[in-house]
């Protein structure tokens, strides 16, 4: 591989690795562990219901197809005709959870 090609690929590789990094935990001034857990659970439930509501509006009479294990928490969406719709659903849920938690006054701590 030439040095010029490596210089072009390095920023893209660094960006891809940063996208895969797990975000830090949520924190809020004055909130204890029980409150955090309750708020996060409420946000997760609301996000799941919202994504399911959106999917039900865009799916035909047979309902949505779920590909792969339902416990997977990967948020690396890939496009194309063979994309995993479950991965896209989880990414949407994660975004909605983050919006909900910020709305409740939480912010992400920097990962260590």
DAQUI-V466137 format. One record per residue. SS is DSSP state (a for helix, b for strand, c for the rest). PHI is phi in whole degrees, 0 to 359 (* if undefined). PSI is psi in degrees with one decimal (NA if undefined). Layout:
BEGIN
((SS/PHI/PSI) (SS/PHI/PSI))
END
This chain:
BEGIN
((c/*/134.8) (c/284/159.8) (a/295/-36.7) (a/296/-43.1) (a/294/-40.6) (a/297/-38.8) (a/295/-32.0) (a/283/-34.5) (a/278/-26.0) (a/300/-48.2) (a/297/-37.6) (a/294/-39.8) (a/293/-40.8) (a/296/-40.4) (a/295/-40.5) (a/296/-41.3) (a/294/-38.5) (a/295/-35.9) (a/293/-28.4) (a/276/-13.8) (c/295/137.6) (c/284/130.0) (c/291/158.2) (c/289/174.1) (c/287/163.4) (b/278/148.2) (b/213/149.5) (c/211/133.7) (c/304/123.9) (c/84/-3.3) (c/267/129.1) (c/274/177.4) (a/298/-39.7) (a/294/-41.8) (a/295/-43.4) (a/302/-47.3) (a/297/-42.8) (a/295/-44.3) (a/294/-41.6) (a/294/-40.7) (a/297/-43.0) (a/298/-42.0) (a/294/-40.2) (a/295/-42.3) (a/295/-43.9) (a/297/-40.1) (a/294/-43.4) (a/299/-44.7) (a/295/-39.2) (a/294/-44.1) (a/295/-41.2) (a/296/-38.4) (a/297/-44.6) (a/298/-42.7) (a/294/-38.0) (a/293/-26.9) (a/286/-27.4) (a/256/3.5) (c/251/148.3) (c/289/-164.6) (c/288/-16.0) (c/276/-11.0) (c/88/170.8) (c/285/148.4) (c/263/134.0) (c/250/124.9) (c/253/129.7) (c/86/-179.9) (c/293/142.8) (c/276/-4.6) (c/263/-1.6) (c/290/135.9) (c/242/48.3) (c/271/136.8) (c/240/38.4) (c/254/81.8) (c/293/137.8) (c/236/139.9) (c/275/-179.1) (c/105/172.1) (c/291/-18.0) (c/253/19.8) (c/294/150.0) (c/274/109.3) (a/296/-25.0) (a/294/-36.7) (a/296/-42.5) (a/295/-40.7) (a/299/-44.5) (a/294/-38.0) (a/296/-42.2) (a/297/-43.8) (a/298/-44.3) (a/300/-40.9) (a/295/-43.3) (a/294/-38.8) (a/298/-44.4) (a/299/-43.3) (a/297/-41.9) (a/296/-46.1) (a/295/-40.5) (a/297/-37.4) (a/296/-26.0) (c/270/2.5) (c/96/7.6) (c/272/156.8) (b/220/156.2) (b/280/134.5) (c/278/153.4) (c/291/134.2) (c/293/149.2) (c/268/NA))
END
